[in-house]
Amino acid sequence: MNTNIVVIGCGISGIAAAHKLVSCGFSNVRILEASARSGGRIRTARLGNNVVEMGANWIHGPSEENPVFCLARKYGLLDPEALTPENQAMDIEEQPPWTPNVFCSSGRKLNAEDLYPAEELFAELLKECSEFHSQGGEPCASVGEFLRTEVQRRAAERWKDIDATTRSLRLCMISNLLKGECCVNGAHSMDEVGPGAYGLYKTLPGLDCTFPGGYEGLIKNMMSELPSGLVSYNRPVRCVHWSNSEKRENPIVVECDDGERIAADHVIVTVPLGYLKKHRSTLFRPPLPLHKLHSIQRLGFGTNNKIFVEFDSPWWDADCDSICLVWEDEDVLVDQVPDVQRPWIKKLFGFTVLKPTERYGHVLCGWIAGHESEYMETLSEQEVTQAITQLIRRFTGNPVITPRRILRSQWFHDPWTHGSYSYLGKGCSAQDLENMVEPLPTKGSQSQPLQVLFAGEATHPSFFSTVHGALLTGWREADRLISHYSSVGPSQPATSKL
């Protein structure tokens, strides 16, 4: 079929859309990619001899319902354990708890079990948050406000008989969990996350797993199945000129930064929401309809960065999966501070341990979200190393621990992403996600339908912020065009698809 289709962005949703269109006989498909590489926010790098993920890390819910898992299995990219029926059947709710080591700011290792009540309370409150949307009401303005209010209320009630020091430490642990939740959501503060929409996110069964050879292996395999020359790299798009009036031949012109103008019948836009937020007023002519613009503004898109730190020998237990850093002055439940620059390192809630040790040696991955994370990106590698070294020495009480090397991600200052992934901001609803998905021109227009289509993780109604969400949206928009052409032949009137 010689319909001209341009896909903007060569991340996994753009690749998925092109892949499906090409396999269904569309021969004039072209991907325009602003950067010099494929994969978007899937980006594998090296730290010494180790393969590390600068972007997407896990397959969330590796089971039959997850297309990323099915593709990874087909391409032979996973460890045998990830493929076991037990692994695929495991419900996240009942997953074996990660074994944490907990250190506090006075340089002591704490007994993790003493802090279980804090974790239980926090988990209970998050579960309640996820149920607001089905109950049809928002008890407060944000998830952060609900968590803080309820933690104080329930802690005062439940822990009134325990000593002040333990109670204070539990509240400090909840501050740590709040920072961790900022990383999960990719938000600066949970005060920016909408309580009504929080529960729209859905999990799949299966114990999260990683790619031993790197997530980019998935991209390489998918790319190898596309015709060569289909992607134009270093080709940013300045503007998509579409038509809101009566039909005309090739209603769309895609204008590139280098001046090239490409005529198209359909354009699938897969750019990250961060990029869309920044360029929403110039990327489309005529401009996007107001309801679509408002949804782009309401949806959240924040920064979650990683700092990989390699050591000569471990200072954590052999069975440890994660390390929590609890500040003893944070019993007032803080996930944001007025001046992010001075104490930016306090936003780093802890580390995950890269396993297995035989593969990675002694490498930790630190997690930091929000404005502090954005500020961290502006520092030199030496300054970040110094801050991490001081932090670890302070919390372990060991003045000689010294990292061998570090590597950090810098997603906020990446001009093509402006952050990490989407979350549902205050005032968001399922309608905003529907508005994101809606093609241009909108229903009722007399001009050629399906000129501009939208894909990417921020357009999935329940798997936003995930790779499988991004992949499914690429397929969804390809299917929209495939079904359009199977019901409307080039020269005959519409016929039933049945």
Solvent accessible surface area in square Angstrom, and as a share of the most:
residue,aa,sasa,rsa
1,M,106,0.47
2,N,121,0.62
3,T,13,0.08
4,N,51,0.26
5,I,1,0.01
6,V,4,0.02
7,V,0,0.00
8,I,10,0.05
9,G,12,0.12
10,C,0,0.00
11,G,17,0.16
12,I,10,0.05
13,S,5,0.03
14,G,0,0.00
15,I,0,0.00
16,A,0,0.00
17,A,0,0.00
18,A,0,0.00
19,H,43,0.19
20,K,55,0.23
21,L,0,0.00
22,V,40,0.23
23,S,85,0.55
24,C,65,0.39
25,G,42,0.40
26,F,4,0.02
27,S,86,0.55
28,N,64,0.33
29,V,12,0.07
30,R,70,0.26
31,I,0,0.00
32,L,2,0.01
33,E,17,0.08
34,A,23,0.18
35,S,27,0.17
36,A,73,0.57
37,R,74,0.27
38,S,18,0.12
39,G,1,0.01
40,G,26,0.25
41,R,51,0.19
42,I,5,0.02
43,R,94,0.34
44,T,32,0.19
45,A,24,0.19
46,R,152,0.55
47,L,5,0.03
48,G,36,0.35
49,N,138,0.71
50,N,13,0.07
51,V,31,0.18
52,V,3,0.02
53,E,15,0.07
54,M,6,0.03
55,G,12,0.12
56,A,23,0.18
57,N,29,0.15
58,W,56,0.20
59,I,2,0.01
60,H,68,0.30
61,G,2,0.02
62,P,0,0.00
63,S,6,0.04
64,E,107,0.48
65,E,109,0.49
66,N,0,0.00
67,P,14,0.09
68,V,1,0.00
69,F,0,0.00
70,C,39,0.24
71,L,23,0.11
72,A,0,0.00
73,R,91,0.33
74,K,131,0.56
75,Y,37,0.14
76,G,62,0.60
77,L,39,0.20
78,L,20,0.10
79,D,37,0.19
80,P,98,0.62
81,E,108,0.49
82,A,5,0.04
83,L,64,0.32
84,T,47,0.27
85,P,97,0.61
86,E,118,0.53
87,N,24,0.12
88,Q,29,0.13
89,A,77,0.60
90,M,50,0.22
91,D,61,0.31
92,I,52,0.26
93,E,140,0.63
94,E,128,0.57
95,Q,53,0.23
96,P,71,0.44
97,P,116,0.73
98,W,105,0.37
99,T,51,0.29
100,P,24,0.15
101,N,7,0.03
102,V,0,0.00
103,F,11,0.05
104,C,0,0.00
105,S,12,0.07
106,S,74,0.47
107,G,19,0.18
108,R,120,0.44
109,K,105,0.44
110,L,21,0.11
111,N,86,0.44
112,A,17,0.13
113,E,113,0.51
114,D,77,0.40
115,L,3,0.02
116,Y,95,0.36
117,P,37,0.24
118,A,0,0.00
119,E,53,0.24
120,E,118,0.53
121,L,3,0.01
122,F,10,0.04
123,A,60,0.46
124,E,58,0.26
125,L,0,0.00
126,L,33,0.16
127,K,116,0.49
128,E,53,0.24
129,C,0,0.00
130,S,41,0.26
131,E,64,0.29
132,F,19,0.08
133,H,63,0.28
134,S,85,0.55
135,Q,127,0.56
136,G,70,0.67
137,G,39,0.37
138,E,88,0.40
139,P,83,0.52
140,C,27,0.16
141,A,57,0.45
142,S,4,0.02
143,V,0,0.00
144,G,0,0.00
145,E,78,0.35
146,F,20,0.08
147,L,2,0.01
148,R,63,0.23
149,T,78,0.45
150,E,23,0.10
151,V,0,0.00
152,Q,81,0.36
153,R,126,0.46
154,R,26,0.10
155,A,3,0.03
156,A,66,0.51
157,E,97,0.43
158,R,119,0.43
159,W,18,0.06
160,K,138,0.58
161,D,130,0.67
162,I,54,0.27
163,D,84,0.44
164,A,69,0.54
165,T,101,0.59
166,T,39,0.23
167,R,73,0.27
168,S,33,0.21
169,L,30,0.15
170,R,30,0.11
171,L,21,0.10
172,C,1,0.01
173,M,3,0.01
174,I,1,0.00
175,S,0,0.00
176,N,3,0.01
177,L,36,0.18
178,L,1,0.00
179,K,6,0.03
180,G,10,0.09
181,E,18,0.08
182,C,0,0.00
183,C,5,0.03
184,V,101,0.58
185,N,21,0.11
186,G,0,0.00
187,A,0,0.00
188,H,16,0.07
189,S,1,0.00
190,M,0,0.00
191,D,32,0.17
192,E,61,0.28
193,V,2,0.01
194,G,0,0.00
195,P,0,0.00
196,G,14,0.13
197,A,1,0.01
198,Y,35,0.13
199,G,7,0.07
200,L,27,0.13
201,Y,73,0.28
202,K,95,0.40
203,T,91,0.53
204,L,17,0.09
205,P,47,0.29
206,G,0,0.00
207,L,45,0.22
208,D,49,0.25
209,C,16,0.09
210,T,49,0.29
211,F,5,0.02
212,P,31,0.19
213,G,63,0.61
214,G,2,0.02
215,Y,1,0.00
216,E,34,0.15
217,G,18,0.17
218,L,0,0.00
219,I,5,0.03
220,K,133,0.57
221,N,44,0.23
222,M,3,0.01
223,M,41,0.18
224,S,88,0.57
225,E,82,0.37
226,L,15,0.08
227,P,70,0.44
228,S,118,0.76
229,G,76,0.73
230,L,17,0.08
231,V,21,0.12
232,S,19,0.13
233,Y,80,0.30
234,N,98,0.50
235,R,56,0.20
236,P,24,0.15
237,V,11,0.06
238,R,119,0.44
239,C,8,0.05
240,V,0,0.00
241,H,50,0.22
242,W,13,0.04
243,S,5,0.03
244,N,88,0.45
245,S,69,0.45
246,E,119,0.53
247,K,143,0.61
248,R,131,0.48
249,E,163,0.73
250,N,55,0.28
251,P,2,0.01
252,I,0,0.00
253,V,35,0.20
254,V,0,0.00
255,E,26,0.12
256,C,0,0.00
257,D,65,0.34
258,D,95,0.49
259,G,46,0.44
260,E,58,0.26
261,R,146,0.53
262,I,20,0.10
263,A,44,0.34
264,A,0,0.00
265,D,29,0.15
266,H,0,0.00
267,V,0,0.00
268,I,0,0.00
269,V,3,0.02
270,T,11,0.06
271,V,23,0.13
272,P,23,0.14
273,L,2,0.01
274,G,4,0.04
275,Y,21,0.08
276,L,7,0.04
277,K,45,0.19
278,K,127,0.54
279,H,54,0.24
280,R,65,0.24
281,S,72,0.46
282,T,79,0.46
283,L,4,0.02
284,F,0,0.00
285,R,102,0.37
286,P,49,0.31
287,P,75,0.47
288,L,7,0.03
289,P,35,0.22
290,L,123,0.61
291,H,74,0.33
292,K,1,0.00
293,L,31,0.15
294,H,82,0.37
295,S,0,0.00
296,I,2,0.01
297,Q,92,0.41
298,R,101,0.37
299,L,2,0.01
300,G,8,0.07
301,F,26,0.11
302,G,12,0.11
303,T,1,0.00
304,N,14,0.07
305,N,0,0.00
306,K,9,0.04
307,I,0,0.00
308,F,3,0.01
309,V,0,0.00
310,E,12,0.06
311,F,5,0.02
312,D,96,0.50
313,S,72,0.46
314,P,64,0.40
315,W,44,0.15
316,W,25,0.09
317,D,60,0.31
318,A,107,0.83
319,D,89,0.46
320,C,0,0.00
321,D,35,0.18
322,S,18,0.12
323,I,1,0.01
324,C,15,0.09
325,L,2,0.01
326,V,0,0.00
327,W,18,0.06
328,E,57,0.26
329,D,94,0.49
330,E,9,0.04
331,D,49,0.25
332,V,102,0.59
333,L,4,0.02
334,V,35,0.20
335,D,3,0.02
336,Q,69,0.31
337,V,45,0.26
338,P,146,0.92
339,D,71,0.37
340,V,32,0.18
341,Q,102,0.45
342,R,196,0.71
343,P,19,0.12
344,W,16,0.06
345,I,25,0.13
346,K,37,0.15
347,K,8,0.04
348,L,1,0.00
349,F,44,0.18
350,G,0,0.00
351,F,2,0.01
352,T,19,0.11
353,V,16,0.09
354,L,28,0.14
355,K,78,0.33
356,P,50,0.32
357,T,59,0.34
358,E,159,0.71
359,R,92,0.34
360,Y,21,0.08
361,G,32,0.31
362,H,48,0.21
363,V,0,0.00
364,L,0,0.00
365,C,2,0.01
366,G,0,0.00
367,W,22,0.08
368,I,0,0.00
369,A,0,0.00
370,G,1,0.01
371,H,84,0.37
372,E,2,0.01
373,S,0,0.00
374,E,30,0.13
375,Y,53,0.20
376,M,0,0.00
377,E,7,0.03
378,T,87,0.51
379,L,24,0.12
380,S,54,0.35
381,E,87,0.39
382,Q,145,0.64
383,E,85,0.38
384,V,0,0.00
385,T,39,0.23
386,Q,104,0.46
387,A,18,0.14
388,I,0,0.00
389,T,16,0.09
390,Q,112,0.50
391,L,6,0.03
392,I,1,0.00
393,R,81,0.29
394,R,128,0.47
395,F,1,0.00
396,T,27,0.16
397,G,50,0.48
398,N,56,0.29
399,P,100,0.63
400,V,114,0.66
401,I,17,0.09
402,T,81,0.47
403,P,11,0.07
404,R,126,0.46
405,R,96,0.35
406,I,10,0.05
407,L,42,0.21
408,R,26,0.09
409,S,2,0.01
410,Q,78,0.35
411,W,12,0.04
412,F,72,0.30
413,H,98,0.44
414,D,40,0.21
415,P,74,0.47
416,W,78,0.28
417,T,7,0.04
418,H,38,0.17
419,G,0,0.00
420,S,8,0.05
421,Y,48,0.18
422,S,3,0.02
423,Y,18,0.07
424,L,5,0.03
425,G,4,0.03
426,K,104,0.44
427,G,53,0.51
428,C,6,0.04
429,S,52,0.34
430,A,48,0.38
431,Q,99,0.44
432,D,3,0.02
433,L,4,0.02
434,E,104,0.47
435,N,13,0.07
436,M,5,0.02
437,V,24,0.14
438,E,40,0.18
439,P,20,0.13
440,L,0,0.00
441,P,13,0.08
442,T,39,0.23
443,K,194,0.82
444,G,73,0.71
445,S,40,0.26
446,Q,131,0.58
447,S,6,0.04
448,Q,35,0.15
449,P,61,0.38
450,L,27,0.14
451,Q,0,0.00
452,V,0,0.00
453,L,0,0.00
454,F,5,0.02
455,A,4,0.03
456,G,6,0.06
457,E,7,0.03
458,A,6,0.05
459,T,6,0.04
460,H,24,0.11
461,P,73,0.46
462,S,22,0.14
463,F,26,0.11
464,F,13,0.05
465,S,32,0.21
466,T,7,0.04
467,V,21,0.12
468,H,6,0.03
469,G,0,0.00
470,A,10,0.08
471,L,0,0.00
472,L,49,0.24
473,T,1,0.00
474,G,0,0.00
475,W,62,0.22
476,R,62,0.23
477,E,0,0.00
478,A,0,0.00
479,D,60,0.31
480,R,70,0.26
481,L,0,0.00
482,I,38,0.19
483,S,42,0.27
484,H,38,0.17
485,Y,41,0.16
486,S,74,0.47
487,S,20,0.13
488,V,56,0.32
489,G,10,0.10
490,P,138,0.87
491,S,108,0.69
492,Q,92,0.41
493,P,112,0.71
494,A,75,0.58
495,T,80,0.47
496,S,85,0.55
497,K,131,0.55
498,L,210,1.04
